[in-house]
Amino acid sequence: MRKQLDLIFTALLPVIALAIGFFAINSNAGLNNRERANPTGAGPYYRAPGVNGQYFGAEINSDDLCGVVNGFDIYTTSESASTSAGNRPRVVNWYRFQRFDFTSDDTPWGTNSAEITYSGGLSWTYDVSSGGDHTTGYPWSGSESHSLHSPSSGDYVSVYGSVTGWKKETEDGTRYICPNYYKSQTTYRYYCNGVTDYGDLLEVKDSDFDDPKSHPDNPDTLSRWSDDTNSWHDCIEIM
């Protein structure tokens, strides 16, 4: 039921930059059994088709903040995720938190915000990306936010964040998830008239990283060097 995540990275670079959510766990309406909504009444409206065509999430796109979209007027969103090794073989723990703020409390559940959390174990064998420059990398870690501004020159959405996508790797028979891409931005702006100012957007693809090797300061840690960030990006060992 998990949405396929094989997106063409290079061709969809602007789209990836606009979409914070990146990954939806379930393409069906409402919550899956690992998601929780606060308030609970927001749950049926999370992801398409929602209720009578009215929905928000699960993917967050800058353009969704440019007016009423699918029946909801969103002015800010925030999202964070963490990835870690599970306590069972071939399991990767993934936690995601999303918050949506709307312009009024005139929502079907009566508040001007909704929070969605996902928490569960993913399969290293089946759920984690095999990597390559033609995938976004799943799961992911980090945070990103979208905020609508209304200056005299026209509405725009500012995007802030730092996100790492992961891929599976095997080294000397040991399973890992290693960085597959890295993205950060602080001055990115999407104007609601369709113009984009990428500002200091930094995106590091799989091919931009060095091959995984022992971290020079910690030989027991597998890591990937990036000239773009001038730093090491550690892998996570999986049972």
C-alpha positions in Angstrom: 0.0 0.0 0.0 3.0 2.3 0.3 3.2 4.8 -2.5 6.1 4.0 -4.9 8.9 6.4 -4.5 11.0 6.0 -7.6 11.0 9.6 -8.7 13.4 10.8 -11.4 15.6 13.0 -9.2 17.3 15.1 -11.9 14.2 15.8 -14.0 12.1 16.6 -11.0 14.6 18.8 -9.2 12.2 21.8 -8.9 9.4 19.6 -7.8 11.5 17.9 -5.1 12.5 21.4 -3.9 8.9 22.4 -3.5 7.7 19.2 -1.9 8.6 18.9 1.7 6.6 15.8 2.5 8.5 13.8 -0.1 7.0 10.5 0.9 3.4 9.3 1.6 3.1 6.0 3.4 -0.4 5.2 2.2 -2.2 6.6 -0.9 -5.7 5.9 0.5 -7.8 8.5 2.2 -7.5 9.0 5.9 -4.9 7.6 8.3 -3.2 4.2 8.1 -2.8 2.1 11.2 0.5 3.8 12.1 -0.7 7.3 11.9 -2.4 9.5 14.5 -4.2 12.8 14.0 -4.7 15.6 16.5 -7.5 16.5 16.6 -8.8 13.1 15.6 -11.5 14.7 13.5 -8.8 15.8 11.0 -7.8 12.2 10.2 -10.4 11.5 7.5 -9.3 14.7 5.6 -5.6 13.7 5.5 -4.6 12.8 1.9 -6.8 12.5 -1.2 -9.6 12.0 -1.9 -10.5 13.1 1.7 -14.2 13.7 2.3 -16.3 15.0 -0.6 -13.0 16.1 -2.3 -11.9 18.1 0.7 -8.4 17.1 1.9 -4.9 18.3 3.0 -1.6 16.5 3.0 0.1 14.0 2.8 2.6 15.5 0.5 3.3 19.2 1.2 3.9 21.5 -1.8 4.6 25.2 -1.8 1.8 25.8 -4.2 -0.7 24.4 -1.7 -0.2 27.5 0.4 -1.1 29.9 -2.5 -4.9 30.1 -1.8 -7.6 27.7 -1.1 -6.5 24.2 -2.3 -8.7 21.1 -2.1 -11.0 23.1 0.3 -8.3 24.2 2.7 -6.5 27.5 3.1 -3.1 26.6 4.6 -0.6 29.4 5.5 2.2 27.4 7.2 3.4 23.8 7.5 6.2 22.1 9.3 7.5 18.6 9.1 10.3 16.6 10.8 11.4 13.0 10.6 13.9 10.7 12.3 15.4 7.4 11.2 17.2 4.9 13.4 18.1 1.2 13.6 15.3 -1.0 14.9 15.7 -3.5 17.7 14.9 -6.4 15.3 16.8 -7.7 12.3 16.3 -5.8 9.1 14.1 -3.2 10.7 14.5 0.6 10.4 12.5 2.8 12.8 10.9 5.8 11.2 9.0 8.6 12.9 7.4 11.6 11.2 5.6 14.6 12.5 3.6 17.0 10.4 1.7 20.2 11.4 -0.6 22.2 9.2 -1.9 25.6 10.2 -5.0 27.0 8.4 -6.2 30.7 8.2 -9.2 30.0 10.4 -10.8 27.5 12.6 -13.7 27.1 10.1 -12.5 23.5 9.4 -14.6 20.3 9.6 -13.1 19.5 13.0 -13.3 23.1 14.4 -9.6 24.1 14.9 -7.2 26.1 12.8 -4.5 23.4 12.9 -3.9 19.7 12.5 -1.0 17.4 13.5 -0.2 14.0 12.0 2.3 11.6 13.4 3.6 8.4 11.9 5.6 5.9 13.9 6.6 2.4 12.9 9.2 0.0 11.7 10.2 -0.3 8.0 11.7 -3.3 6.3 15.4 -2.8 5.3 14.8 -5.4 2.6 11.5 -4.1 1.0 10.9 -0.5 2.2 14.3 1.2 2.0 15.4 2.6 -1.4 18.2 0.8 -3.3 19.6 4.2 -4.1 21.0 5.8 -7.2 20.5 9.3 -8.6 17.0 8.3 -10.0 15.4 8.0 -6.6 14.8 10.5 -3.8 15.9 8.2 -1.1 13.6 6.7 1.5 13.2 7.0 4.4 14.4 10.4 5.3 15.5 12.5 8.3 15.5 16.2 9.1 13.0 19.0 9.0 11.5 21.5 6.7 8.8 24.2 6.8 6.7 26.3 4.4 5.4 29.7 5.3 3.2 32.1 3.3 4.1 35.7 3.1 2.2 38.6 1.5 4.5 41.5 0.6 3.4 44.2 -1.8 5.3 42.5 -4.6 3.1 39.4 -4.4 2.6 36.3 -2.3 5.4 34.0 -1.8 6.2 30.8 0.2 9.5 30.6 2.0 11.0 27.2 2.6 13.5 26.3 5.3 15.0 22.9 6.0 17.7 20.3 6.1 16.9 16.8 4.9 18.8 13.6 4.4 17.4 10.7 2.3 18.7 7.2 2.9 19.5 4.1 0.9 20.4 0.6 1.9 24.0 -0.6 1.7 25.9 -3.8 2.5 29.5 -3.7 3.7 31.4 -6.9 4.6 28.1 -8.6 5.2 26.8 -5.9 7.5 23.6 -4.0 6.6 23.5 -0.2 6.7 21.4 2.7 5.5 23.7 5.4 4.1 23.0 9.0 2.8 21.5 8.9 -0.7 21.0 12.6 -1.0 21.2 15.7 1.1 19.2 18.9 0.7 19.2 22.2 2.6 17.9 25.7 2.1 17.2 28.9 4.1 16.5 31.6 1.4 14.4 29.5 -1.0 11.3 31.3 -2.1 8.4 30.1 -4.3 6.3 33.0 -5.6 2.6 32.3 -6.1 2.8 33.6 -9.6 4.9 30.6 -10.5 8.4 32.2 -10.2 10.9 30.4 -8.0 14.0 31.9 -6.4 16.1 28.9 -5.3 18.4 31.1 -3.2 21.0 29.0 -1.3 19.3 25.7 -2.1 21.9 22.9 -1.8 21.2 19.4 -3.1 23.8 16.6 -3.0 23.0 13.6 -5.1 24.1 10.0 -4.6 26.8 10.4 -7.2 28.1 13.5 -5.4 29.0 11.5 -2.3 32.2 9.4 -2.0 31.7 5.7 -1.6 31.0 4.6 2.0 34.2 4.2 4.1 35.3 4.2 7.7 35.1 7.6 9.3 38.6 8.9 10.0 37.7 9.9 13.5 35.7 6.8 14.3 36.9 3.7 12.4 33.8 1.7 13.6 31.5 4.1 11.8 30.8 3.9 8.1 30.4 7.3 6.5 30.2 9.2 3.1 32.2 12.3 2.4 30.7 15.2 0.5 32.8 17.9 -1.1 29.6 20.0 -1.5 29.1 20.2 2.3 32.7 19.7 3.2 31.7 17.1 5.8 31.1 13.4 6.6 27.6 12.0 6.5 27.4 8.9 8.7 25.6 5.7 7.8 23.4 3.8 10.3 24.1 0.1 11.0 21.1 -2.1 10.8 20.8 -5.5 12.6 
